[in-house]
Amino acid sequence: MRAGLLRACWKARCSSGFRDDRRGAIAVEFALISPLLILMLSGIVNYGSYFWTSHALQQMANDAARVAISGATEAERAQLAQALFVQELADYELTLTGTPELRVSENDRTLTVHVRFTPADADGFNLMGDLPGMPETIERTASIVRGGY
């Protein structure tokens, strides 16, 4: 009888002790949530890299168009735009690893600078694999009307 009483007492104490013991609960919750958190943070970094590169290229196109408008001839305008583009690429040499291209086109009244960037690695901007909305290249343009209004 005494053994049965001790077993019942031990069983009640152990079962309630395990049920009330909260040690390790945070570790289990973190193990369940951390993959989703890491995936979200990686996506933020991935999309942030793409948006930063896109903005930098647009700014480079804008600057090249602004400096090119001061040229007297079409060849001089293209040369001025290319020189500024190469100068600004030196500022971004660590982050813009790939193939940047600049093309200047003109019609009767508009000067347009086209910038195209292809990343050096095969995945491009997709650090985590294929993500929606991530192109393989970025193309930006900037246009300025020549001759006033």
ChimeraX commands (.cxc) that place a marker at each C-alpha (Angstrom):
marker #1 position 0.00,0.00,0.00 radius 0.5
marker #1 position 2.79,2.29,0.87 radius 0.5
marker #1 position 4.45,1.71,-2.54 radius 0.5
marker #1 position 1.20,2.52,-4.33 radius 0.5
marker #1 position 0.84,5.76,-2.36 radius 0.5
marker #1 position 4.42,6.77,-3.14 radius 0.5
marker #1 position 3.96,6.00,-6.82 radius 0.5
marker #1 position 0.75,8.06,-6.97 radius 0.5
marker #1 position 2.40,10.94,-5.15 radius 0.5
marker #1 position 5.48,10.82,-7.40 radius 0.5
marker #1 position 3.33,10.60,-10.50 radius 0.5
marker #1 position 1.24,13.62,-9.47 radius 0.5
marker #1 position 4.34,15.66,-8.60 radius 0.5
marker #1 position 6.18,14.81,-11.83 radius 0.5
marker #1 position 3.25,15.39,-14.13 radius 0.5
marker #1 position 2.37,18.73,-12.57 radius 0.5
marker #1 position 6.05,19.68,-12.48 radius 0.5
marker #1 position 6.49,19.05,-16.20 radius 0.5
marker #1 position 3.28,20.84,-16.99 radius 0.5
marker #1 position 4.22,23.94,-14.98 radius 0.5
marker #1 position 7.89,24.01,-15.99 radius 0.5
marker #1 position 8.39,26.80,-18.58 radius 0.5
marker #1 position 12.14,26.44,-19.01 radius 0.5
marker #1 position 13.03,26.00,-22.68 radius 0.5
marker #1 position 9.70,27.33,-23.97 radius 0.5
marker #1 position 11.41,30.39,-25.46 radius 0.5
marker #1 position 13.93,28.19,-27.25 radius 0.5
marker #1 position 11.15,26.09,-28.76 radius 0.5
marker #1 position 9.20,29.18,-29.83 radius 0.5
marker #1 position 12.34,30.69,-31.39 radius 0.5
marker #1 position 13.02,27.44,-33.25 radius 0.5
marker #1 position 9.53,27.60,-34.72 radius 0.5
marker #1 position 9.63,31.31,-35.65 radius 0.5
marker #1 position 13.28,31.82,-36.66 radius 0.5
marker #1 position 13.08,30.31,-40.20 radius 0.5
marker #1 position 10.27,32.71,-41.09 radius 0.5
marker #1 position 12.13,35.63,-39.53 radius 0.5
marker #1 position 15.34,34.79,-41.40 radius 0.5
marker #1 position 13.43,34.43,-44.66 radius 0.5
marker #1 position 11.79,37.83,-44.18 radius 0.5
marker #1 position 15.09,39.53,-43.32 radius 0.5
marker #1 position 16.79,37.96,-46.34 radius 0.5
marker #1 position 13.98,39.20,-48.57 radius 0.5
marker #1 position 14.31,42.71,-47.17 radius 0.5
marker #1 position 18.04,42.69,-47.89 radius 0.5
marker #1 position 17.50,41.24,-51.37 radius 0.5
marker #1 position 14.82,43.71,-52.43 radius 0.5
marker #1 position 16.70,46.57,-50.73 radius 0.5
marker #1 position 19.79,45.78,-52.78 radius 0.5
marker #1 position 17.76,45.83,-55.98 radius 0.5
marker #1 position 16.02,49.12,-55.12 radius 0.5
marker #1 position 19.29,50.77,-54.08 radius 0.5
marker #1 position 20.99,49.71,-57.33 radius 0.5
marker #1 position 18.01,50.87,-59.37 radius 0.5
marker #1 position 18.00,54.26,-57.66 radius 0.5
marker #1 position 21.78,54.66,-58.10 radius 0.5
marker #1 position 21.51,53.92,-61.82 radius 0.5
marker #1 position 18.64,56.38,-62.24 radius 0.5
marker #1 position 20.68,59.06,-60.51 radius 0.5
marker #1 position 23.65,58.31,-62.76 radius 0.5
marker #1 position 21.43,58.62,-65.84 radius 0.5
marker #1 position 20.03,61.93,-64.56 radius 0.5
marker #1 position 23.51,63.32,-63.91 radius 0.5
marker #1 position 24.82,62.17,-67.29 radius 0.5
marker #1 position 21.86,63.81,-69.07 radius 0.5
marker #1 position 22.40,67.07,-67.16 radius 0.5
marker #1 position 26.07,67.27,-68.04 radius 0.5
marker #1 position 25.53,66.16,-71.64 radius 0.5
marker #1 position 23.12,68.99,-72.41 radius 0.5
marker #1 position 26.01,71.47,-72.15 radius 0.5
marker #1 position 27.83,69.96,-75.15 radius 0.5
marker #1 position 27.85,71.87,-78.44 radius 0.5
marker #1 position 27.74,68.88,-80.80 radius 0.5
marker #1 position 26.19,65.44,-80.62 radius 0.5
marker #1 position 29.60,63.78,-80.29 radius 0.5
marker #1 position 30.62,66.16,-77.51 radius 0.5
marker #1 position 27.38,65.52,-75.63 radius 0.5
marker #1 position 27.95,61.75,-75.83 radius 0.5
marker #1 position 31.55,62.19,-74.68 radius 0.5
marker #1 position 30.54,64.35,-71.70 radius 0.5
marker #1 position 27.86,61.87,-70.64 radius 0.5
marker #1 position 30.25,58.93,-70.92 radius 0.5
marker #1 position 32.98,60.72,-68.95 radius 0.5
marker #1 position 30.62,61.52,-66.08 radius 0.5
marker #1 position 29.23,57.99,-66.15 radius 0.5
marker #1 position 32.71,56.47,-65.81 radius 0.5
marker #1 position 33.53,58.92,-63.00 radius 0.5
marker #1 position 30.38,58.01,-61.05 radius 0.5
marker #1 position 30.95,54.28,-61.61 radius 0.5
marker #1 position 34.19,54.65,-59.67 radius 0.5
marker #1 position 32.14,55.77,-56.66 radius 0.5
marker #1 position 30.01,52.62,-56.85 radius 0.5
marker #1 position 32.71,50.12,-57.87 radius 0.5
marker #1 position 32.23,47.90,-54.80 radius 0.5
marker #1 position 28.47,47.65,-55.10 radius 0.5
marker #1 position 27.82,47.74,-58.84 radius 0.5
marker #1 position 29.68,44.61,-59.87 radius 0.5
marker #1 position 28.57,43.80,-63.35 radius 0.5
marker #1 position 28.25,45.32,-66.79 radius 0.5
marker #1 position 26.98,48.91,-66.87 radius 0.5
marker #1 position 26.28,50.44,-70.27 radius 0.5
marker #1 position 25.47,54.00,-71.28 radius 0.5
marker #1 position 23.92,55.11,-74.55 radius 0.5
marker #1 position 23.03,58.65,-75.57 radius 0.5
marker #1 position 20.40,59.25,-78.23 radius 0.5
marker #1 position 19.00,62.46,-79.64 radius 0.5
marker #1 position 16.15,63.52,-81.80 radius 0.5
marker #1 position 15.14,67.05,-82.90 radius 0.5
marker #1 position 14.52,68.41,-79.40 radius 0.5
marker #1 position 15.23,65.69,-76.84 radius 0.5
marker #1 position 18.47,64.27,-75.47 radius 0.5
marker #1 position 17.96,60.86,-73.84 radius 0.5
marker #1 position 20.47,58.92,-71.78 radius 0.5
marker #1 position 19.88,55.18,-71.46 radius 0.5
marker #1 position 21.62,53.21,-68.69 radius 0.5
marker #1 position 21.56,49.41,-68.59 radius 0.5
marker #1 position 23.11,47.27,-65.85 radius 0.5
marker #1 position 23.58,43.51,-65.82 radius 0.5
marker #1 position 24.94,41.97,-62.58 radius 0.5
marker #1 position 28.15,39.96,-62.76 radius 0.5
marker #1 position 26.80,36.79,-61.14 radius 0.5
marker #1 position 24.32,34.48,-62.80 radius 0.5
marker #1 position 21.60,34.94,-60.18 radius 0.5
marker #1 position 21.63,38.70,-60.55 radius 0.5
marker #1 position 19.81,40.34,-57.68 radius 0.5
marker #1 position 18.29,37.08,-56.48 radius 0.5
marker #1 position 20.44,36.33,-53.46 radius 0.5
marker #1 position 17.92,33.75,-52.24 radius 0.5
marker #1 position 16.89,32.16,-55.52 radius 0.5
marker #1 position 13.98,33.23,-57.69 radius 0.5
marker #1 position 11.99,36.00,-56.06 radius 0.5
marker #1 position 9.00,37.64,-57.73 radius 0.5
marker #1 position 9.63,40.97,-59.40 radius 0.5
marker #1 position 13.41,40.66,-59.65 radius 0.5
marker #1 position 14.64,41.25,-63.22 radius 0.5
marker #1 position 17.96,40.08,-64.61 radius 0.5
marker #1 position 18.89,43.60,-65.75 radius 0.5
marker #1 position 18.00,47.14,-64.78 radius 0.5
marker #1 position 17.33,49.76,-67.44 radius 0.5
marker #1 position 16.85,53.45,-66.66 radius 0.5
marker #1 position 16.48,56.52,-68.86 radius 0.5
marker #1 position 16.65,60.26,-68.38 radius 0.5
marker #1 position 15.50,62.77,-70.99 radius 0.5
marker #1 position 16.10,66.50,-71.30 radius 0.5
marker #1 position 14.49,68.84,-73.81 radius 0.5
marker #1 position 17.12,70.81,-75.70 radius 0.5
marker #1 position 16.69,74.45,-76.54 radius 0.5
marker #1 position 14.45,75.68,-73.74 radius 0.5
marker #1 position 10.80,74.97,-73.20 radius 0.5
marker link #1:1,2 radius 0.2
marker link #1:2,3 radius 0.2
marker link #1:3,4 radius 0.2
marker link #1:4,5 radius 0.2
marker link #1:5,6 radius 0.2
marker link #1:6,7 radius 0.2
marker link #1:7,8 radius 0.2
marker link #1:8,9 radius 0.2
marker link #1:9,10 radius 0.2
marker link #1:10,11 radius 0.2
marker link #1:11,12 radius 0.2
marker link #1:12,13 radius 0.2
marker link #1:13,14 radius 0.2
marker link #1:14,15 radius 0.2
marker link #1:15,16 radius 0.2
marker link #1:16,17 radius 0.2
marker link #1:17,18 radius 0.2
marker link #1:18,19 radius 0.2
marker link #1:19,20 radius 0.2
marker link #1:20,21 radius 0.2
marker link #1:21,22 radius 0.2
marker link #1:22,23 radius 0.2
marker link #1:23,24 radius 0.2
marker link #1:24,25 radius 0.2
marker link #1:25,26 radius 0.2
marker link #1:26,27 radius 0.2
marker link #1:27,28 radius 0.2
marker link #1:28,29 radius 0.2
marker link #1:29,30 radius 0.2
marker link #1:30,31 radius 0.2
marker link #1:31,32 radius 0.2
marker link #1:32,33 radius 0.2
marker link #1:33,34 radius 0.2
marker link #1:34,35 radius 0.2
marker link #1:35,36 radius 0.2
marker link #1:36,37 radius 0.2
marker link #1:37,38 radius 0.2
marker link #1:38,39 radius 0.2
marker link #1:39,40 radius 0.2
marker link #1:40,41 radius 0.2
marker link #1:41,42 radius 0.2
marker link #1:42,43 radius 0.2
marker link #1:43,44 radius 0.2
marker link #1:44,45 radius 0.2
marker link #1:45,46 radius 0.2
marker link #1:46,47 radius 0.2
marker link #1:47,48 radius 0.2
marker link #1:48,49 radius 0.2
marker link #1:49,50 radius 0.2
marker link #1:50,51 radius 0.2
marker link #1:51,52 radius 0.2
marker link #1:52,53 radius 0.2
marker link #1:53,54 radius 0.2
marker link #1:54,55 radius 0.2
marker link #1:55,56 radius 0.2
marker link #1:56,57 radius 0.2
marker link #1:57,58 radius 0.2
marker link #1:58,59 radius 0.2
marker link #1:59,60 radius 0.2
marker link #1:60,61 radius 0.2
marker link #1:61,62 radius 0.2
marker link #1:62,63 radius 0.2
marker link #1:63,64 radius 0.2
marker link #1:64,65 radius 0.2
marker link #1:65,66 radius 0.2
marker link #1:66,67 radius 0.2
marker link #1:67,68 radius 0.2
marker link #1:68,69 radius 0.2
marker link #1:69,70 radius 0.2
marker link #1:70,71 radius 0.2
marker link #1:71,72 radius 0.2
marker link #1:72,73 radius 0.2
marker link #1:73,74 radius 0.2
marker link #1:74,75 radius 0.2
marker link #1:75,76 radius 0.2
marker link #1:76,77 radius 0.2
marker link #1:77,78 radius 0.2
marker link #1:78,79 radius 0.2
marker link #1:79,80 radius 0.2
marker link #1:80,81 radius 0.2
marker link #1:81,82 radius 0.2
marker link #1:82,83 radius 0.2
marker link #1:83,84 radius 0.2
marker link #1:84,85 radius 0.2
marker link #1:85,86 radius 0.2
marker link #1:86,87 radius 0.2
marker link #1:87,88 radius 0.2
marker link #1:88,89 radius 0.2
marker link #1:89,90 radius 0.2
marker link #1:90,91 radius 0.2
marker link #1:91,92 radius 0.2
marker link #1:92,93 radius 0.2
marker link #1:93,94 radius 0.2
marker link #1:94,95 radius 0.2
marker link #1:95,96 radius 0.2
marker link #1:96,97 radius 0.2
marker link #1:97,98 radius 0.2
marker link #1:98,99 radius 0.2
marker link #1:99,100 radius 0.2
marker link #1:100,101 radius 0.2
marker link #1:101,102 radius 0.2
marker link #1:102,103 radius 0.2
marker link #1:103,104 radius 0.2
marker link #1:104,105 radius 0.2
marker link #1:105,106 radius 0.2
marker link #1:106,107 radius 0.2
marker link #1:107,108 radius 0.2
marker link #1:108,109 radius 0.2
marker link #1:109,110 radius 0.2
marker link #1:110,111 radius 0.2
marker link #1:111,112 radius 0.2
marker link #1:112,113 radius 0.2
marker link #1:113,114 radius 0.2
marker link #1:114,115 radius 0.2
marker link #1:115,116 radius 0.2
marker link #1:116,117 radius 0.2
marker link #1:117,118 radius 0.2
marker link #1:118,119 radius 0.2
marker link #1:119,120 radius 0.2
marker link #1:120,121 radius 0.2
marker link #1:121,122 radius 0.2
marker link #1:122,123 radius 0.2
marker link #1:123,124 radius 0.2
marker link #1:124,125 radius 0.2
marker link #1:125,126 radius 0.2
marker link #1:126,127 radius 0.2
marker link #1:127,128 radius 0.2
marker link #1:128,129 radius 0.2
marker link #1:129,130 radius 0.2
marker link #1:130,131 radius 0.2
marker link #1:131,132 radius 0.2
marker link #1:132,133 radius 0.2
marker link #1:133,134 radius 0.2
marker link #1:134,135 radius 0.2
marker link #1:135,136 radius 0.2
marker link #1:136,137 radius 0.2
marker link #1:137,138 radius 0.2
marker link #1:138,139 radius 0.2
marker link #1:139,140 radius 0.2
marker link #1:140,141 radius 0.2
marker link #1:141,142 radius 0.2
marker link #1:142,143 radius 0.2
marker link #1:143,144 radius 0.2
marker link #1:144,145 radius 0.2
marker link #1:145,146 radius 0.2
marker link #1:146,147 radius 0.2
marker link #1:147,148 radius 0.2
marker link #1:148,149 radius 0.2
view
